[in-house]
Amino acid sequence: MNTRIRIISIVRILAIPTIFVGLLAIADSFLPVLQTDDAIIQSKEIWQSKGITYNVRAQGKYSYSESVSHDFYVATQTGMKLRLHLTPIFKEWKQAELIQNDQVVINGRNNDIFWMPAVGLFLVLPCICFRPIEKWFNLGHLIVFAVAEFAGILLFSKLILVWLGFVGKM
């Protein structure tokens, strides 16, 4: 068996779990919320790197560290309660409600949630490798597929650990 056939076989084998995780990431972004988690704000941070990012750390059933809008950041204080609406697969929070005296003070969105479909689309790229070899086999494609498949295998492994109960959330 020549080297080219071996490389193509490996790329195609690794593409399957990568594409699966990519499709799950895309689906997770658009599926309705099925679970909520009440969390307590542990700390707030401002990160300055290519602009200002406002981050809130909270602890509930899971641990959270997510970027939020400026208005949401200003309204929060350490010790306040958040009601987090979680995505069904990866348990990322789509929306958060700041609760004070059993009343919603402000609603906020997770700013990072919009990247999930983009990551999913990147992880679906290796489906190109199932086309006839002459139409895609070159070094550029192999590098992109290798990067996508490495990330996909890592995410797939962590997803299996989540499903088996060894890890709380993605």
C-alpha positions in Angstrom: 0.0 0.0 0.0 1.5 3.3 -1.0 1.9 6.3 1.4 -0.7 8.4 -0.3 -3.4 5.7 0.2 -2.4 5.3 3.9 -2.6 9.1 4.5 -6.0 9.3 2.8 -7.3 6.3 4.9 -6.1 7.9 8.1 -7.7 11.3 7.2 -11.0 9.6 6.3 -11.1 7.5 9.5 -10.4 10.6 11.7 -12.9 12.7 9.8 -15.8 10.6 11.0 -15.8 11.6 14.8 -14.6 15.1 13.8 -17.6 15.7 11.5 -19.9 14.2 14.2 -18.7 16.7 16.8 -19.0 19.5 14.3 -22.6 18.6 13.5 -23.3 18.4 17.3 -21.8 21.9 17.8 -24.0 23.3 15.0 -27.1 21.6 16.3 -26.4 22.6 19.9 -26.4 26.2 18.9 -29.9 26.0 17.4 -31.7 23.5 19.7 -34.0 24.9 22.3 -32.9 25.1 25.9 -33.8 22.0 27.9 -32.0 22.7 31.2 -31.4 25.5 33.6 -28.9 25.9 36.4 -29.0 28.3 39.3 -25.5 29.5 40.0 -23.8 32.0 42.3 -21.4 34.6 41.0 -18.0 33.9 42.4 -16.0 36.7 40.8 -15.9 39.2 38.0 -13.0 40.0 35.7 -12.1 42.5 33.0 -9.7 41.2 30.4 -7.8 43.7 28.2 -6.6 42.0 25.0 -7.6 43.5 21.7 -10.3 45.4 23.4 -12.1 44.9 26.7 -13.8 41.7 27.6 -16.1 41.4 30.6 -16.1 38.0 32.3 -18.2 36.5 35.0 -17.3 33.3 37.0 -20.2 31.5 38.6 -20.7 28.1 40.4 -23.8 26.1 40.2 -24.2 22.5 39.2 -21.3 23.3 36.8 -18.5 25.9 36.9 -18.9 28.8 34.5 -16.5 31.4 33.2 -18.1 33.3 30.4 -17.8 36.7 28.7 -20.9 39.0 29.1 -22.0 42.4 27.9 -20.9 45.6 29.7 -24.4 46.2 31.0 -24.7 42.7 32.4 -21.3 43.0 34.0 -22.1 46.3 35.7 -25.4 44.9 37.1 -23.7 41.9 38.7 -22.1 41.6 42.1 -20.3 38.7 43.8 -22.8 36.5 45.6 -25.7 37.3 43.3 -27.8 34.5 41.8 -27.8 33.6 38.1 -30.4 31.4 36.4 -28.5 30.0 33.4 -30.3 28.5 30.4 -28.0 25.8 29.1 -27.6 24.2 25.6 -28.7 20.6 25.5 -25.5 18.9 24.4 -22.4 20.9 25.5 -24.1 22.6 28.5 -22.9 26.1 27.5 -25.2 28.9 28.7 -27.2 30.6 26.0 -28.9 33.1 28.2 -28.6 34.2 31.8 -31.0 36.0 34.2 -29.6 37.9 37.1 -32.0 37.2 40.1 -32.3 39.5 43.1 -35.1 39.0 45.6 -36.7 36.4 43.4 -37.0 38.9 40.6 -35.2 39.1 37.3 -33.0 42.2 37.3 -31.4 41.8 33.9 -31.2 39.3 31.1 -27.9 38.6 29.4 -26.4 36.4 26.6 -23.2 34.5 26.6 -21.0 36.3 24.0 -19.1 33.2 23.2 -22.1 31.1 22.2 -22.0 32.7 18.7 -18.7 31.0 18.0 -20.2 27.5 18.3 -21.6 27.3 14.8 -18.3 28.6 13.4 -16.4 25.9 15.2 -18.9 23.4 14.1 -18.5 24.5 10.4 -14.7 24.2 10.8 -15.0 20.7 12.2 -17.3 19.7 9.3 -14.7 20.7 6.7 -13.1 17.2 6.6 -16.2 15.9 4.9 -14.5 17.1 1.7 -12.0 14.2 2.1 -14.8 11.8 1.1 -14.9 13.2 -2.4 -12.8 11.5 -5.2 -9.1 11.9 -4.3 -8.2 13.8 -7.4 -10.4 16.7 -6.4 -8.9 17.5 -3.0 -5.6 15.7 -2.3 -3.0 18.4 -1.8 -0.8 19.6 1.1 -3.0 22.6 2.0 -6.1 20.4 2.4 -4.1 17.9 4.5 -2.9 20.6 6.9 -6.5 22.0 7.3 -7.9 18.5 7.8 -5.2 17.6 10.3 -5.8 20.7 12.4 -9.6 20.2 12.3 -9.3 16.5 13.0 -7.0 17.1 16.0 -9.4 19.6 17.5 -12.3 17.3 16.7 -10.8 14.2 18.3 -10.0 16.3 21.4 -13.6 17.5 21.6 -15.0 14.1 20.8 -12.9 12.6 23.6 -14.1 15.2 26.1 -17.7 14.7 24.9 -17.4 11.0 25.6 -16.1 11.8 29.1 -19.0 14.1 29.7 -21.5 11.4 28.5 -19.9 8.8 30.8 -20.1 11.2 33.8 -16.3 11.7 34.4 -16.5 15.4 33.5 -19.3 17.8 34.3 -19.6 19.8 31.1 -17.7 20.8 28.0 
